[in-house]
Amino acid sequence: MKFTLLSICLLLASAFAQAASFTVEDLRVDGLQRVSAGSVFSAFPINIGDEVDDRDLAKASRSLFRTGYFNDIQILRDGNILVINVVELPTITEIEIDGNSAIETEQLKDGLKQAGLAEGYVFKRSTMERLELELERQYVSQGRYDAAISTEVSKLPRNRVSLKINIDEGSVASISHINLVGFKDFSKDELLTQFELKPTNLWSWYQSDDKYSREKLSGDLERLRSFYLDRGYVRFNVESTQVSLSPNKEDVFVSMNIHEGEIYTVNKVDLAGELIVDEKQLQNLIIMREGETFSRRKMTLTQDLISKRLGNEGFTFAKVNGVPKINDEDKTVAITFYVEPGKRTYVRRINFTGNESTMDEVLRREMVQMEGGWASTELIEQSKSRLEQLGFFKGVNVETPKVPGSDDLIDVNYNV
């Protein structure tokens, strides 16, 4: 009995001694190769003179791990000296990508860098695994469901590694069938003409229009939505979209459930905001009239026409937003065009690039937009047309960037 009590007392004393706090007299770091001691000390929350215990040491260890530099960390005590033993993560010295053609190597390397894998970076196995999944998702979005990604990590001297990413891009799955459910007022054939994607047909070998991709399907759904909105179906909606794959991953079946809704007409059109130009002139630019079927295309075109008219008066960055107010009871839409002209903009400088043999003076003679005058969209476009009519250039492009630090100045840059 006495022996048992003595043993228990000794164990408790030992545990207490381990948990007892002490004052740190010095810090030492062992195992560093590339990471500087300063980086360790700045991330290590314990300083000389601090009184610490086991909990503090555990917390400090977690703080060092969060830097992402180390594969292993041990904090030991040599008297009142803390010894931090670290094992650094290896550095990537080379990345080789093999087997890709649908996605360019530079594009893949940019994606790798954004994910945290590039030459000179610290190598983390978890990052590599996440990246493999992301690459597979990219290929799936192109319809390459049988794509496979594998990686090889080769250890090199001085705690370095080289990576080789092997890509089997597979083949793009072909669309076998597109099914539409819920249409009433239009035929299936008429609706499918809005789609870029098509089931395999006689010309698919040449046009590749049966090759599935997520981006193409998204574009087709937006075109279908525009088709209905331009014909007054303001409550049109794609209720669901389902894409299924055959067991051999070669055939895709697309099914869409749509809700057409009713046709809405325009019952009112208003202008609001700061109308710099005479309201009657702006009213004449509105191509939607009361009583006619609502059309998003006409609403967007009206916005553009008013913006261009304001641009001719120097309000280059004017904003015009058409806001429809829908009345579901009488199936009508009231549209208000809100006008925000902003500040009148002036041209600081007109620049020319690409004219290797034609002198600037020749080009400036064709300018009807003048430096120092307010920027007119019409005059800038007329100047572009005059340059094109010279017959000296294959093409003429024009840009009107803002002058840094100013909200009412632009440069007009013609590239020939």
Residue pairs with C-beta under 8 A, 6 or more apart in sequence:
18 54
19 53
19 54
20 53
21 51
21 52
21 53
21 56
22 51
22 52
22 53
22 77
22 80
23 49
23 50
23 51
23 80
24 46
24 47
24 48
24 49
24 50
24 51
24 52
24 80
24 81
24 82
25 48
25 79
25 80
25 81
26 48
26 80
26 81
26 82
27 41
27 44
27 46
27 47
27 48
27 81
27 82
27 84
28 78
28 81
28 82
28 83
28 84
29 37
29 40
29 41
29 83
29 84
29 86
30 83
30 84
30 85
30 86
31 85
31 86
31 87
31 88
32 40
32 86
32 88
33 88
33 158
33 159
34 88
34 91
34 159
35 69
35 70
35 86
35 88
39 67
39 69
40 64
40 84
40 86
43 63
43 64
43 66
43 67
44 60
44 63
44 64
44 84
45 59
45 60
45 63
46 52
46 56
46 57
46 60
46 82
50 56
52 60
52 82
57 75
57 82
60 75
61 73
61 75
64 70
64 73
64 84
64 86
65 73
68 89
68 122
68 124
69 86
69 88
69 89
69 122
70 86
70 87
70 88
70 89
71 87
71 88
71 89
72 86
72 87
73 84
73 85
73 86
73 87
74 84
74 85
74 86
75 82
75 83
75 84
75 85
76 82
76 83
76 85
77 83
88 122
88 159
89 122
89 123
89 124
90 122
90 123
90 155
90 159
90 160
90 161
91 120
91 121
91 122
91 123
91 159
91 160
91 161
92 117
92 118
92 119
92 120
92 121
92 122
92 123
92 160
92 161
92 162
92 163
93 119
93 120
93 156
93 160
93 161
93 162
94 119
94 162
94 163
95 109
95 112
95 117
95 118
95 119
95 162
95 163
95 164
95 165
96 162
96 163
96 164
96 165
97 105
97 108
97 109
97 164
97 165
97 167
98 164
98 165
98 166
98 167
99 166
99 167
99 168
99 169
100 108
100 167
100 169
101 169
102 139
102 142
102 144
102 169
103 138
103 139
108 135
108 165
109 118
111 131
111 134
111 135
111 138
112 118
112 131
113 121
115 127
115 130
115 131
115 134
116 124
116 127
117 123
117 127
117 128
117 131
117 163
123 153
123 161
123 163
125 153
128 151
128 153
128 163
132 149
132 150
132 151
135 149
135 165
135 167
136 147
136 148
136 149
139 147
139 169
139 170
140 147
140 214
141 213
141 214
141 215
142 172
142 213
142 214
143 172
143 173
143 211
143 212
143 213
143 214
143 252
144 169
144 170
144 171
144 172
144 173
145 170
145 173
145 245
145 249
146 168
146 170
146 171
146 249
146 250
147 167
147 168
147 169
147 170
148 167
148 168
148 170
149 165
149 166
149 167
149 168
150 165
150 166
151 163
151 164
151 165
151 166
152 163
152 164
152 166
153 161
153 162
153 163
154 161
154 162
154 163
154 164
155 161
156 162
170 249
171 250
172 211
172 212
172 213
173 211
173 212
173 245
173 249
173 250
173 251
173 252
174 200
174 204
174 210
174 211
174 212
174 250
174 251
174 252
175 197
175 198
175 199
175 200
175 210
175 211
175 212
175 251
175 252
175 253
175 254
176 199
176 200
176 246
176 251
176 252
176 253
177 199
177 253
177 254
178 192
178 195
178 197
178 198
178 199
178 254
178 255
178 256
179 253
179 254
179 255
179 256
180 188
180 191
180 192
180 256
180 258
181 255
181 256
181 257
181 258
182 239
182 257
182 258
182 259
182 260
183 191
183 258
183 260
184 260
185 260
191 224
191 227
192 198
194 220
194 223
194 224
194 227
195 220
195 223
195 224
196 209
196 216
196 219
196 220
196 223
197 209
197 210
197 212
197 216
197 217
197 220
197 254
198 204
198 209
198 210
199 210
200 210
201 209
201 210
203 209
204 210
212 243
212 252
212 254
217 241
217 243
217 254
221 238
221 241
221 256
224 238
224 258
225 236
225 238
226 296
226 297
228 236
228 260
229 236
229 294
229 295
229 296
229 297
230 295
230 296
230 297
230 298
231 263
231 293
231 295
232 263
232 264
232 265
232 293
232 294
232 295
233 260
233 261
233 262
233 263
233 264
234 261
234 264
234 294
234 324
234 326
234 333
235 259
235 261
235 262
235 264
235 326
235 328
236 258
236 259
236 260
236 261
237 258
237 259
237 261
238 256
238 257
238 258
239 257
239 258
239 259
240 256
240 257
241 254
241 255
241 256
241 257
242 254
242 255
242 256
243 252
243 253
243 254
243 255
244 252
244 253
244 255
245 251
245 252
245 253
246 252
246 253
262 331
263 293
263 331
264 293
264 294
264 326
264 331
264 332
264 333
265 291
265 292
265 293
265 294
265 331
265 332
265 333
266 288
266 289
266 290
266 291
266 292
266 293
266 294
266 332
266 333
266 334
266 335
267 290
267 291
267 327
267 330
267 332
267 333
267 334
268 290
268 334
268 335
269 286
269 288
269 289
269 290
269 334
269 335
269 336
269 337
270 334
270 335
270 336
270 337
271 279
271 282
271 283
271 286
271 336
271 337
271 339
272 336
272 337
272 338
272 339
273 338
273 339
273 340
273 341
274 339
274 340
274 341
275 282
275 339
276 310
276 313
276 315
276 339
276 341
277 309
277 310
277 313
281 309
282 306
282 309
282 339
285 302
285 305
285 306
285 309
286 302
286 306
286 337
287 298
287 301
287 302
287 305
288 294
288 295
288 298
288 299
288 302
288 335
294 324
294 333
294 335
299 322
299 324
299 335
300 322
302 322
302 337
303 320
303 321
303 322
303 337
306 318
306 320
306 337
306 339
307 318
307 319
307 320
308 377
308 378
310 318
310 320
310 339
310 341
311 318
311 375
311 376
311 377
311 378
312 376
312 377
312 378
312 379
313 344
313 374
313 376
314 344
314 345
314 346
314 374
314 375
314 376
315 341
315 342
315 343
315 344
315 345
316 345
316 375
316 377
316 400
316 410
317 342
317 343
317 345
318 339
318 340
318 341
318 342
319 339
319 340
319 342
320 337
320 338
320 339
320 340
321 337
321 338
322 335
322 336
322 337
322 338
323 335
323 336
323 337
323 338
324 333
324 334
324 335
325 333
325 334
325 335
325 336
326 332
326 333
327 333
327 334
343 407
343 408
344 374
344 408
345 374
345 375
345 408
345 409
345 410
346 372
346 373
346 374
346 375
346 408
346 409
346 410
347 369
347 370
347 371
347 372
347 373
347 374
347 375
347 409
347 410
347 411
347 412
348 371
348 372
348 403
348 406
348 409
348 410
348 411
349 371
349 411
349 412
350 364
350 367
350 369
350 371
350 411
350 412
350 413
350 414
351 411
351 412
351 413
351 414
352 360
352 363
352 364
352 413
352 414
352 415
352 416
353 413
353 414
353 415
353 416
354 393
354 415
354 416
355 363
355 393
355 416
358 392
358 416
362 390
363 387
363 414
363 416
366 383
366 386
366 387
366 390
367 383
367 386
368 379
368 382
368 383
368 386
369 375
369 376
369 379
369 380
369 382
369 383
369 412
375 400
375 410
375 412
380 398
380 400
380 412
381 398
383 398
383 412
383 414
384 396
384 398
384 414
387 393
387 396
387 414
387 416
388 395
388 396
392 416
393 416
395 416
396 414
396 415
396 416
397 414
397 415
398 412
398 413
398 414
398 415
399 412
399 413
399 415
400 410
400 411
400 412
400 413
401 410
401 411
401 413
402 409
402 410
403 409
403 410
403 411
